[in-house]
Amino acid sequence: MTMQALNVRDDASTPADASSDTLVYRQTRWTRLTHWLWATCLFFLLLSGLQIFNAHPSLYIGKQSGFQFDNSVLVIGAADEETGTIGYTEIFGYRFNTSGVLGLSGSTANPRARAFPAWATIPSGQDLATGRVVHFFFAWVLSGTLLVWLAASLWSGHLRRDLAPTVEDLRRLPADIADHARLRLHHSRDYNTLQKLAYGGVLFVLLPLMIVTGLAMSPSMNAAVPFLTDMLGGRQTARTIHFAIMLLLVGFFVIHMLMILAAGPINELRSIITGWYRIDPAEDRDDQARGGN
């Protein structure tokens, strides 16, 4: 899952092949470093998280779970039927046959009953202990990087200047939505309204909530901060919220990749690898009329 936090005001020498009227230094070294750190962390967190989920592939609402409770919202498993064993996914009591992907996967000759298939988990074999070690390591790296990025962005004014939507941004929101629906994407020095809202939602809502729900599932945190789990409706509810946020982050990643392809992958990748971004000529003229950034 990737993010590009904008910061265009740091000095950098212009590359030899850069056209000074349309190529701007959009992403600083720190922005690019944190971007790839977050992408790496989220990749390993996703696959190791699915490994952990496979140990008990059910989600509930409430403080407790078990045979005496009827509070499951998602169950992934395998069941024997007249035609043979099938994999299924049950959502709010509605069951769907998901053989080959969820519940039952592997070769036709040797299918295995497991929630998520081997190719979608780290490690690929069923190994809860290793999955937890990998998951916790990258969770702490993600949390530490996010805190440092937040402090640095507040200190430099990056949040207020580049990510906080202005009144004018909100006024342009309907037009921005219409442009994206028609794939009329503008290459500008600044983020558009939808980008600011999307990145702000990930950075200040989804990731912090992911961290908080993860802590709420920790027995040691339950002992140190007992009210945290209660605030989230119980450990089982926290686990369900944690899983739902994972799905939202995966959705964000998919849309992010589609927008990169639609906007021009070479330009977008150059920006997040080298820092340089080619803007539209009209945007460049507007930039000069405003006196630059």
Contacts in CASP RR format, 6 or more apart in sequence:
PFRMAT RR
TARGET T0000
AUTHOR 0000-0000-0000
METHOD contacts of the structure
MODEL  1
MTMQALNVRDDASTPADASSDTLVYRQTRWTRLTHWLWATCLFFLLLSGL
QIFNAHPSLYIGKQSGFQFDNSVLVIGAADEETGTIGYTEIFGYRFNTSG
VLGLSGSTANPRARAFPAWATIPSGQDLATGRVVHFFFAWVLSGTLLVWL
AASLWSGHLRRDLAPTVEDLRRLPADIADHARLRLHHSRDYNTLQKLAYG
GVLFVLLPLMIVTGLAMSPSMNAAVPFLTDMLGGRQTARTIHFAIMLLLV
GFFVIHMLMILAAGPINELRSIITGWYRIDPAEDRDDQARGGN
1 38 0 8 1.000
1 39 0 8 1.000
1 42 0 8 1.000
1 43 0 8 1.000
1 46 0 8 1.000
1 249 0 8 1.000
1 250 0 8 1.000
1 252 0 8 1.000
1 253 0 8 1.000
1 256 0 8 1.000
2 35 0 8 1.000
2 38 0 8 1.000
2 39 0 8 1.000
2 253 0 8 1.000
2 256 0 8 1.000
2 257 0 8 1.000
2 272 0 8 1.000
3 35 0 8 1.000
3 38 0 8 1.000
3 39 0 8 1.000
3 199 0 8 1.000
3 202 0 8 1.000
3 203 0 8 1.000
3 256 0 8 1.000
4 27 0 8 1.000
4 31 0 8 1.000
4 35 0 8 1.000
4 199 0 8 1.000
4 268 0 8 1.000
4 271 0 8 1.000
4 272 0 8 1.000
5 27 0 8 1.000
5 31 0 8 1.000
5 34 0 8 1.000
5 35 0 8 1.000
5 149 0 8 1.000
5 153 0 8 1.000
5 158 0 8 1.000
5 162 0 8 1.000
5 163 0 8 1.000
5 199 0 8 1.000
5 203 0 8 1.000
6 26 0 8 1.000
6 27 0 8 1.000
6 31 0 8 1.000
6 158 0 8 1.000
6 162 0 8 1.000
6 163 0 8 1.000
6 190 0 8 1.000
6 191 0 8 1.000
7 27 0 8 1.000
7 28 0 8 1.000
7 30 0 8 1.000
7 31 0 8 1.000
7 156 0 8 1.000
7 158 0 8 1.000
7 162 0 8 1.000
8 24 0 8 1.000
8 25 0 8 1.000
8 26 0 8 1.000
8 162 0 8 1.000
8 189 0 8 1.000
8 190 0 8 1.000
8 293 0 8 1.000
9 161 0 8 1.000
9 293 0 8 1.000
10 25 0 8 1.000
10 28 0 8 1.000
11 25 0 8 1.000
12 25 0 8 1.000
12 28 0 8 1.000
12 275 0 8 1.000
14 20 0 8 1.000
14 23 0 8 1.000
14 25 0 8 1.000
15 23 0 8 1.000
15 274 0 8 1.000
15 276 0 8 1.000
18 276 0 8 1.000
19 278 0 8 1.000
21 281 0 8 1.000
21 284 0 8 1.000
22 278 0 8 1.000
22 279 0 8 1.000
22 280 0 8 1.000
22 281 0 8 1.000
22 284 0 8 1.000
23 276 0 8 1.000
23 277 0 8 1.000
23 278 0 8 1.000
23 279 0 8 1.000
24 189 0 8 1.000
24 276 0 8 1.000
24 277 0 8 1.000
24 279 0 8 1.000
24 287 0 8 1.000
25 275 0 8 1.000
25 276 0 8 1.000
25 277 0 8 1.000
26 189 0 8 1.000
26 271 0 8 1.000
26 275 0 8 1.000
26 276 0 8 1.000
26 277 0 8 1.000
27 35 0 8 1.000
27 271 0 8 1.000
27 272 0 8 1.000
27 275 0 8 1.000
27 277 0 8 1.000
28 275 0 8 1.000
30 149 0 8 1.000
30 152 0 8 1.000
32 272 0 8 1.000
32 273 0 8 1.000
32 275 0 8 1.000
34 145 0 8 1.000
34 149 0 8 1.000
35 272 0 8 1.000
36 272 0 8 1.000
37 141 0 8 1.000
37 142 0 8 1.000
37 145 0 8 1.000
38 142 0 8 1.000
38 145 0 8 1.000
38 146 0 8 1.000
40 138 0 8 1.000
41 138 0 8 1.000
41 139 0 8 1.000
41 141 0 8 1.000
41 142 0 8 1.000
41 145 0 8 1.000
42 142 0 8 1.000
42 249 0 8 1.000
42 253 0 8 1.000
44 122 0 8 1.000
44 134 0 8 1.000
44 135 0 8 1.000
44 138 0 8 1.000
45 135 0 8 1.000
45 138 0 8 1.000
45 139 0 8 1.000
45 142 0 8 1.000
46 246 0 8 1.000
46 249 0 8 1.000
46 250 0 8 1.000
47 120 0 8 1.000
47 121 0 8 1.000
47 122 0 8 1.000
48 121 0 8 1.000
48 122 0 8 1.000
48 131 0 8 1.000
48 132 0 8 1.000
48 134 0 8 1.000
48 135 0 8 1.000
48 138 0 8 1.000
49 121 0 8 1.000
49 131 0 8 1.000
49 135 0 8 1.000
49 246 0 8 1.000
50 115 0 8 1.000
50 116 0 8 1.000
50 120 0 8 1.000
50 121 0 8 1.000
51 116 0 8 1.000
51 121 0 8 1.000
51 122 0 8 1.000
51 123 0 8 1.000
51 125 0 8 1.000
51 126 0 8 1.000
51 127 0 8 1.000
51 128 0 8 1.000
51 130 0 8 1.000
51 131 0 8 1.000
51 134 0 8 1.000
51 135 0 8 1.000
52 128 0 8 1.000
52 131 0 8 1.000
52 132 0 8 1.000
52 135 0 8 1.000
53 115 0 8 1.000
53 116 0 8 1.000
53 243 0 8 1.000
54 114 0 8 1.000
54 115 0 8 1.000
54 116 0 8 1.000
54 121 0 8 1.000
54 126 0 8 1.000
54 128 0 8 1.000
55 126 0 8 1.000
55 128 0 8 1.000
57 75 0 8 1.000
57 76 0 8 1.000
57 77 0 8 1.000
57 103 0 8 1.000
57 114 0 8 1.000
57 115 0 8 1.000
57 116 0 8 1.000
58 65 0 8 1.000
58 72 0 8 1.000
58 74 0 8 1.000
58 75 0 8 1.000
58 76 0 8 1.000
59 72 0 8 1.000
59 73 0 8 1.000
59 74 0 8 1.000
59 75 0 8 1.000
59 236 0 8 1.000
59 239 0 8 1.000
59 240 0 8 1.000
59 243 0 8 1.000
60 69 0 8 1.000
60 71 0 8 1.000
60 72 0 8 1.000
60 73 0 8 1.000
60 236 0 8 1.000
60 237 0 8 1.000
60 239 0 8 1.000
60 240 0 8 1.000
61 71 0 8 1.000
61 73 0 8 1.000
61 236 0 8 1.000
61 237 0 8 1.000
61 240 0 8 1.000
62 71 0 8 1.000
62 233 0 8 1.000
62 234 0 8 1.000
62 236 0 8 1.000
62 237 0 8 1.000
63 233 0 8 1.000
63 234 0 8 1.000
63 235 0 8 1.000
63 236 0 8 1.000
63 237 0 8 1.000
64 236 0 8 1.000
65 71 0 8 1.000
65 72 0 8 1.000
65 236 0 8 1.000
71 236 0 8 1.000
72 90 0 8 1.000
72 93 0 8 1.000
73 91 0 8 1.000
73 92 0 8 1.000
73 240 0 8 1.000
74 89 0 8 1.000
74 90 0 8 1.000
74 91 0 8 1.000
74 240 0 8 1.000
74 243 0 8 1.000
75 88 0 8 1.000
75 89 0 8 1.000
75 90 0 8 1.000
76 88 0 8 1.000
76 89 0 8 1.000
76 90 0 8 1.000
76 98 0 8 1.000
76 102 0 8 1.000
76 103 0 8 1.000
76 115 0 8 1.000
76 116 0 8 1.000
77 87 0 8 1.000
77 88 0 8 1.000
77 89 0 8 1.000
77 102 0 8 1.000
77 103 0 8 1.000
77 104 0 8 1.000
77 113 0 8 1.000
77 115 0 8 1.000
78 85 0 8 1.000
78 86 0 8 1.000
78 87 0 8 1.000
78 88 0 8 1.000
78 103 0 8 1.000
78 104 0 8 1.000
78 113 0 8 1.000
79 85 0 8 1.000
79 86 0 8 1.000
79 87 0 8 1.000
79 88 0 8 1.000
85 104 0 8 1.000
85 111 0 8 1.000
85 113 0 8 1.000
86 97 0 8 1.000
86 99 0 8 1.000
86 104 0 8 1.000
87 97 0 8 1.000
87 98 0 8 1.000
87 99 0 8 1.000
87 100 0 8 1.000
87 102 0 8 1.000
87 103 0 8 1.000
87 104 0 8 1.000
87 113 0 8 1.000
88 95 0 8 1.000
88 96 0 8 1.000
88 97 0 8 1.000
88 98 0 8 1.000
88 99 0 8 1.000
88 102 0 8 1.000
88 103 0 8 1.000
89 95 0 8 1.000
89 96 0 8 1.000
89 98 0 8 1.000
89 102 0 8 1.000
89 103 0 8 1.000
90 96 0 8 1.000
98 104 0 8 1.000
99 111 0 8 1.000
100 106 0 8 1.000
100 111 0 8 1.000
100 117 0 8 1.000
101 117 0 8 1.000
102 115 0 8 1.000
102 116 0 8 1.000
102 117 0 8 1.000
103 113 0 8 1.000
103 114 0 8 1.000
103 115 0 8 1.000
104 111 0 8 1.000
104 112 0 8 1.000
104 113 0 8 1.000
104 114 0 8 1.000
105 111 0 8 1.000
105 112 0 8 1.000
105 114 0 8 1.000
105 116 0 8 1.000
105 117 0 8 1.000
105 118 0 8 1.000
106 112 0 8 1.000
106 117 0 8 1.000
106 118 0 8 1.000
112 118 0 8 1.000
114 126 0 8 1.000
118 124 0 8 1.000
118 125 0 8 1.000
122 131 0 8 1.000
122 134 0 8 1.000
123 130 0 8 1.000
123 131 0 8 1.000
139 211 0 8 1.000
139 214 0 8 1.000
142 207 0 8 1.000
142 211 0 8 1.000
143 211 0 8 1.000
146 203 0 8 1.000
146 207 0 8 1.000
146 208 0 8 1.000
146 211 0 8 1.000
150 159 0 8 1.000
152 158 0 8 1.000
153 159 0 8 1.000
153 163 0 8 1.000
162 190 0 8 1.000
162 191 0 8 1.000
163 191 0 8 1.000
163 196 0 8 1.000
163 199 0 8 1.000
163 200 0 8 1.000
163 203 0 8 1.000
164 196 0 8 1.000
165 193 0 8 1.000
165 196 0 8 1.000
165 197 0 8 1.000
169 192 0 8 1.000
169 193 0 8 1.000
169 196 0 8 1.000
170 193 0 8 1.000
172 192 0 8 1.000
172 193 0 8 1.000
173 193 0 8 1.000
173 194 0 8 1.000
173 197 0 8 1.000
176 192 0 8 1.000
176 193 0 8 1.000
176 194 0 8 1.000
177 194 0 8 1.000
179 185 0 8 1.000
179 186 0 8 1.000
180 194 0 8 1.000
180 259 0 8 1.000
183 262 0 8 1.000
185 259 0 8 1.000
185 262 0 8 1.000
185 263 0 8 1.000
186 192 0 8 1.000
186 280 0 8 1.000
186 283 0 8 1.000
187 263 0 8 1.000
187 267 0 8 1.000
187 277 0 8 1.000
187 278 0 8 1.000
187 279 0 8 1.000
187 280 0 8 1.000
187 283 0 8 1.000
188 279 0 8 1.000
188 280 0 8 1.000
188 283 0 8 1.000
189 277 0 8 1.000
189 279 0 8 1.000
189 283 0 8 1.000
189 287 0 8 1.000
189 292 0 8 1.000
189 293 0 8 1.000
190 293 0 8 1.000
191 199 0 8 1.000
198 252 0 8 1.000
198 255 0 8 1.000
198 256 0 8 1.000
202 249 0 8 1.000
202 252 0 8 1.000
206 245 0 8 1.000
206 248 0 8 1.000
206 249 0 8 1.000
206 252 0 8 1.000
209 241 0 8 1.000
209 245 0 8 1.000
210 242 0 8 1.000
210 245 0 8 1.000
210 246 0 8 1.000
210 249 0 8 1.000
212 228 0 8 1.000
212 232 0 8 1.000
213 232 0 8 1.000
213 238 0 8 1.000
213 239 0 8 1.000
213 241 0 8 1.000
213 242 0 8 1.000
213 245 0 8 1.000
214 238 0 8 1.000
214 242 0 8 1.000
215 221 0 8 1.000
215 225 0 8 1.000
215 228 0 8 1.000
216 222 0 8 1.000
216 228 0 8 1.000
216 229 0 8 1.000
216 232 0 8 1.000
216 234 0 8 1.000
216 235 0 8 1.000
216 238 0 8 1.000
217 229 0 8 1.000
217 235 0 8 1.000
217 238 0 8 1.000
217 239 0 8 1.000
217 242 0 8 1.000
221 228 0 8 1.000
222 228 0 8 1.000
222 229 0 8 1.000
222 235 0 8 1.000
229 235 0 8 1.000
229 238 0 8 1.000
232 238 0 8 1.000
232 241 0 8 1.000
260 268 0 8 1.000
260 269 0 8 1.000
267 277 0 8 1.000
267 278 0 8 1.000
268 277 0 8 1.000
270 276 0 8 1.000
270 277 0 8 1.000
270 278 0 8 1.000
271 277 0 8 1.000
279 287 0 8 1.000
287 293 0 8 1.000
END
